[in-house]
Amino acid sequence: MNRKTKAKYEARAAIIKALAHPTRLFIVDHLAKEKTCVCILSKMVGADMSTVSRHLSILKSVGIIEDEKVGPQVFYHLKVPCVLNFFGCVEAVMKSNAEAQMELVR
């Protein structure tokens, strides 16, 4: 594998790794619907603001979300909505796995 190809796969892995947490998946789903500040996300997730800020930082570092300062608050929103297509694919795999499991018990 050449250096350029390796870098491409490493970049893909970094994005997938950033999504690999239930809280971050929830945040991405929510931000697809509306811009939200960390204070609201903290209440929704049930975690302190520093923990949610860390999750947001990880998502922002790979380019999935971005922020916008409005007065004293920072609002986050989905930068690349096509990430939701990936969720659809994951759910298709989950459905396929569930169907395979059902076949085993029949």
C-alpha positions in Angstrom: 0.0 0.0 0.0 1.5 3.4 -1.0 1.6 6.4 1.4 -1.3 8.2 -0.2 -3.6 5.1 0.0 -2.5 4.5 3.6 -3.3 8.1 4.5 -6.8 7.8 3.0 -7.6 4.8 5.0 -6.2 6.3 8.2 -8.4 9.4 7.6 -11.4 7.2 7.1 -10.6 5.2 10.3 -10.3 8.5 12.3 -13.8 9.6 11.2 -15.3 6.2 12.0 -13.5 6.1 15.4 -14.9 9.6 16.2 -18.4 8.2 15.6 -17.7 5.1 17.7 -19.4 6.2 20.9 -23.1 6.1 21.7 -23.1 9.7 23.0 -21.5 11.0 19.9 -23.9 9.1 17.7 -26.8 10.7 19.7 -25.2 14.2 19.3 -24.8 13.7 15.5 -28.4 12.6 15.2 -29.6 15.6 17.2 -27.5 18.1 15.4 -28.9 16.9 12.1 -32.2 18.3 13.3 -31.2 21.6 14.9 -28.3 23.8 16.1 -27.7 23.3 19.8 -25.5 24.6 22.5 -23.4 22.4 24.8 -25.6 23.4 27.8 -28.7 21.9 26.1 -26.8 18.8 24.9 -25.5 18.2 28.4 -29.0 18.1 29.7 -30.2 15.8 26.9 -27.3 13.4 27.3 -27.2 13.5 31.1 -23.6 14.3 31.4 -21.6 17.4 32.6 -20.7 20.1 30.1 -17.0 19.2 30.1 -17.7 15.6 29.0 -20.1 16.8 26.3 -17.5 19.4 25.2 -15.0 16.6 24.8 -17.3 14.6 22.6 -18.0 17.7 20.5 -14.3 18.4 20.2 -13.7 14.9 18.8 -16.5 15.3 16.3 -15.3 18.7 15.3 -11.7 17.6 14.9 -12.6 15.1 12.1 -14.9 17.6 10.4 -18.3 16.1 11.2 -19.7 19.1 13.1 -18.8 22.8 13.3 -19.6 25.5 15.7 -20.9 29.1 15.5 -20.6 31.7 18.2 -23.8 33.6 18.9 -23.3 36.1 21.6 -21.8 34.4 24.6 -22.9 30.9 23.5 -21.5 28.5 21.0 -23.9 26.5 18.9 -23.0 23.3 17.1 -24.4 21.9 13.9 -23.8 19.1 11.5 -21.3 20.2 8.9 -21.6 17.1 6.6 -25.2 15.7 6.7 -24.2 12.8 4.4 -22.8 11.1 7.6 -26.5 10.2 8.2 -26.3 7.9 5.2 -23.7 5.9 7.0 -26.1 5.5 9.9 -28.7 4.1 7.4 -26.1 1.6 6.3 -25.3 0.6 9.9 -29.0 0.0 10.5 -29.2 -2.1 7.4 -26.4 -4.3 8.8 -28.2 -4.5 12.1 -31.4 -5.6 10.4 -29.6 -8.2 8.4 -27.9 -9.5 11.5 -31.2 -9.7 13.4 -32.8 -11.6 10.5 -29.9 -14.0 10.4 -30.4 -14.6 14.2 -34.1 -15.2 13.7 -33.4 -17.8 11.0 -31.2 -19.7 13.6 -34.0 -20.0 16.0 -36.6 -21.2 13.5 
